[in-house]
């Protein structure tokens, strides 16, 4: 018993460490920004040297995990569900749910944006836009989007990190492994063992999270300071309000309606995972922790979660869609462009589809945002404004994304009778 308690303490320890790193990083960054004079040591060695290298190194380590982790956990997930019919039901329910929550999220965001009017009274000429650094993404047609899901060269998809293609390939392999049973036992064992290896690797990299988080946050604040925050504060507040409504309103109502579980208890149990997602800003790195927490504290069978969580980390990007919704209103108001109801419906559709193709790595939402802007003819320059503070919002978005995945997983597990409510209601020791 002492052993498990020790283990629990260690887990909470990491979350606390990350929060401490967040706060100290912010303070350190502000001190660097205002108290330390510019010069070779501050600019080149500290900010763009040590902080940049360590922070980016941590992000690179995270990205290193993404493809093998998602691939193996999905093969294992679809293999453990096994029965193709059941997999189809679980898959369809999960997909419908993810798409519905994303559409709801964009609607919430557009409503909040129009209530707060973040772009009204903003003089665009006073803010420098770094539009040169914005990548543009052309909106692809629906037929192309559908065809792009099927990999013509799965090895190439794995190499270039095409998430949707990897998912399709992984699901097919998982189903076949379940079908062949003993005949493919060695390969099945290989995948489940490799999955364990990837989970272990994630945990090892997570141990470095506090250092990575400290450096990322310090550099953000050292470069931005408080000055850029003022004109963008309304935009930030808009995004945060919409995220809070989605996370603690929409999700919890859905959870209560579909499973009857106590939403407050769910938030309490899942909060460490949210904190972790917040600090790392990558949905994919949170996969092992999510599956583990849902299994031990909420009572969701790993059969379901090892399928729905990696899938959600790739296609369920509600937080990102919220940012895109508020950004659209912000840019339209800042540039004095009037958007009609049809434009708003287009935004909901494009943001929902764009979220499916978004990989779970930091700040990828900015790239898909260009696609959303193009769909209603907004100037892409506005993204240059948003980029400065995106890191902080990115962290909050990720926390919302993974909460959405967890709520959906719990509901799907409940519908498939793979939810143990006794575990959920058991008091934590």
N, C-alpha and C positions, 0 to 999 in steps of 0.2 A: 504493500500500500504506500509506504514511504517513497518508493521509487516513482510511482505515478504522480504523487504530489510534487516531487522534485521536478518532474518533467513539465507539469502544468506551470510551475513557477517560472521555469526557463522560458516557456512560450510567452507568458505575459511579459517577461523581462525584455524580450526582443521588441514587442510593441512599444513598451515604455521607452526603451532605448531610442527607437525611431522617432518618437514624439520629442524626446529631449534633443535629438540631433536636429529635428526640424526647427525647434525654437532657437537653439543656440546658433544654428546656421543662419537664421533670419537676422538675429542680433549681430552676429559677426559680419554679415554682409552689409548691414546698415552702417556699422562702425567703419567698415572699409570704405563705404561710399562717401560718408560725410567727414570722418575724422582723419582718415589717412590721405595725405596729399598724393595726387597722381604722380607717377614716375615709373621708372623701369622696374623697380622692385614690386610695387603694388600691381601695376598693370600687366607686365609681362611674366613676372615670376609667380606672384600669388594668384591673381584672378584668372588670367589666361594660361597660367602654367599649372601649378599644383591643383587648384580647384577644378579647372577644366578637364585636366587629364584624369584625375581620380573619378570625377562625376561621370564623364563620358565612358570611362573604363567600366564603371558599374553598369551603365546602360547597355554597353556592348555585351557584358556578361549575361545580362538579362535576355538580350536578343538572341544570344547563343543558345539559350534554353528553348526558345519558342518552338521552332519547327520539330525537333525530336520529341519534345514534351507533348505537344498537341497531337502529333502523329501517333505516338505510342499509346497515349491515354485514350484516344478515340478507337484505335484498333482493339484495345482491351475492353473498352466500354461496349462497343457493338458486339464483341465476342461474348461478353458475359451475359448480354441480353439474349444473344443467340438466335432465338426464334425470329425469323424474318418478319413474320406478321406482326409480332409484338414490337419489334424494332420500328416497323413502319408506323404503328400507332403512336409509339412514344415520340418518334421523329416528327411526325405530322403535328401532334399536339404541341410539342416544344416549339416548332417553327411558327405555328399560328400564334402562339403565345408571345414569342419574341417579337414578331412583327407588330402584333397588336399593341404591346407596351411601347414599342418605338414610336408608332404613330401617335399614341396618347402623349408620349413625352414631347414630341414636336409641337403638338397642339397646346400643351401646357406652356411651353416655351414662348410660342407666338402670343398667347394670351397675356402672359406676364410681361413680355416685351412691349406690348401695346398699352399696358397699364402704366408701366414705369417710364416709357418713352426715353430710353437711354441715349439716343442720338440727337434729341432735340436740343438746339442751342449750342451745338458743338461746332466750333469753327475749324473746318478741315485744314485750313492753311497753316494753322499754328502747330500742327503735329507732323513731324517728319514720317513719311511712310517708307518702309524698306521693302518696296514691292519687288525689287530685283530678286530678293531671296525667297519669293513665294513661288512654289511649284504650281503649275496649273494642270488640272486634270480635265480632260474633255469628257462630257457626259456621253456614255455609250448607250446605244439603243437597247431596248429590253431584250430583243432576240440575241444580240451579242452577249449581253450580260448572262443570259441563260446558257448559251453555248460555252462561255468562258468557264463555267463551273466544271465542265468535263475536261480533265487533263489529257492533252494529246501526247505528252511525255511526262509521266509522273515523276521521274527522277529529276527532270528539269524543274518541275513545280516545287519539289522539295528543296532544290538548290536555290531557287529564286524566292522561296517563301510565299508562294501563291496560296494563301490560306484556304480558300474555298475548294480549290482543286485537291489540296492535301486532304481535306475533310472527306471528300467524295471517295478518294482512293483508299483512305484509312477505313471508311465504313464498309466498302466492298471487301477488303481483306478480312476485316473482323467477322463479317457475315460468313464468308467462305471458311474461315478457320473454325467457326462454331459448327458449320455444316459437316466439315470433314472429321471433326472430333479427333479420335485417336490417330487417324492417318496423318494428321498434321500436328501431332502433339509437340514435337521438337520446336517447330516454328512458333506455336502458341506459347510455349514456355519461354522462348527467346523474347517474345514481345512483352510478356508480363514481367520478366526479369529486367528487361531493358527499361520498362516503365518504372520499376522500382529504382533503377540506377538514376533515371532522370529526376525522380521525385527527391532522391537523396542529394543530387547535384543542386537542385533548386534550394534545398534547405541549407546547403553549404554556402551558396552565393548569398542567400538571405542573411546569413550571419554577418556579411559585410555591409548589409543595407544601411545601418546607421552612418557609417563613414561616407558611403555614396550619397545618401540623402543630405548629409551635412554640406558636402561640397556642391551639390546641385543647387541647393537653396541659397547658400552663401553667394554663389556666383550670380544667381538671378538678382538678388537684392543689391549686390555690389554694383551691378550694371544699371539697375533701374532706379534704385533709391525710392523716395516717396513721390518725386515730381510727376512721373508718368501716371501715377495712380489716380490723381485727382480727376482729370477728364474722363478716365475710364472707369471710375468708381461705380457709376450708375450701371454700366454694362456688366461689371463684375457682380454687383448686387442683384441685378436681374437674373443672371445665370444661376447664382447661388440660391435665390428664392425658388426658381423653377426646379432646381435639383432637389431642394429640401421637400418641395411639394411631391415630386415624383417618388423620392426615396421613402419619406415617412407618411405620405398620404396615399398616393395611387397604389404602390406595392402592398402596403399593409392592409388596405381595404380589399385588394384582390386576394391576399393571403387569408384574410378572415372569411371572405365569401366562399372561396373554394376549398379551404381545409378546416376552417373553424378553429385554427390555432390562435393563441394569444399573440398579437403583433408585438407588444412591448417585450414579452419574453424572448421572442424571436430576435428582436433588435439587440437585446442584451447579450444573447448568446453569440450573435454574429458580429458584434461590434469589433472585436480584435481583428477580424479579417478585413473589415472596412478600413480600420486604421492602417493596416498593412498596405492595402491597395492604395490608400491615400498617399502614403509616403513613397511608394515606388512608381506610381502612375503607369503600371503595366498590368492589364487584366491577366495576361498569360502567366506571369510570375506568381499570381495568386491562386492558380488552379489547384496545386496540391493542398494548400492550406484550406481552401474552400471545401474540397471533397472531404478532407479530414474532419473539419468542424461540423459539416452537415451530417456526417456519419456519427460522430461521437456525441454531439450535443443536441442535434435536431432529430436524429433518428432516421435520416434518409439512407436508403440502401445504396451502397457504392455501385451496384449494378446500374442504377439509373444515373447517379451523379457523375460517374466517370464517362458517361456519354453526353449528358446535357451541359455540364460545366465547361468542358473544352469547346463545345459547339457554341455556347453562349459567349465565351471569351472572344470568339471570332465574329459572330454575327449579331450579338445583342449589345448594341452600343447606345443605350438610351441617353446616357450622360452626354455623349458626343453629339447626339441629335439635338439635345436641349441647347447646348452651346451654339449649334448651327442655327437653331430657330431664333434665339435671342440676337445672334450676330447679324442675321438677315434684317431684323427690325432695326437694329443699331445702325447698320450701314445705310439702309434705305433712308432713315431719318437724318443721318449725318450728311448725306449727299442730296437730301431733299427730293428723293424719288418716291412717288406714291405707288404703293403696291395694292393691287385689287384682290378680291376674294379668290379669283382663279389663281393669281400668283401664289397666294398662301397655300392653296391646295397643291399646287406644283411643288412648293417647298416641302410640304409634308411628304409627298410621294418621293421626291428626289432624296431627301434626307433619310427616309426609311430604307430605300434601296441602297443608298451610299453606305449606310451603317452595316449592311450585310457584307460589303466588300472591304470593310475596314479591318486591318490587322490590329491585334491588341498590343501595340507598342506606343510609347509616349508620343504625344503631339501629332499623331497621324491624322487626327481630326481636321487639322489645318489644311491638309492636302485635299481631303474630300470636300472641305468647305468651299474650295474654288469651284468645284463641280456644282454645288448648290447655288452659289452666287451666279454662275454662268446660266443656270436654268431659268433665272428670272431677270437676267440682264443687269446685275449689280456690278459696280466696278470692283475688280479684284484688289485694287490698291488698299481698300479698307482692311484687308486681312493684315497688312503691315502693322496697323494700329494694334490689332488684337494679339499679334504675336508676342509683344513684350510681356504681357501678363498671362499668357496662355499656360505657362508651366504650373502656376498656382491653381488655376481652374482645372487644368488637366488632372491634377491629383484628386480634386473633388469629384470630377466626372467619373474617374476610374472607380472610386468608392461606390458611386451610384450604379455603374455598370455591373459590378460584381454582385451587388445586392439584388439587382434585377435577375441576374442568373440564378442566384440562390433561391429567391422567392419562386421563380418559375420551376426550378428543379423540385422544390418541396411540393408544389401543386401537382406536377406531373407524377411524382412519386406517390402522392396521396391517391391520385386517380388510378394508378396501377397497383394499388395495395402494397406499396413498397416503403411505407412510412410507419415507423414505430413511434406512436405517440407517447408511449411510456418513457422512452428515452428523452423526448422533448420536455415532458413534465417532471422528470426526475430532478431533484434538487442537486445543484452542483456542490461537491464537497470541497 
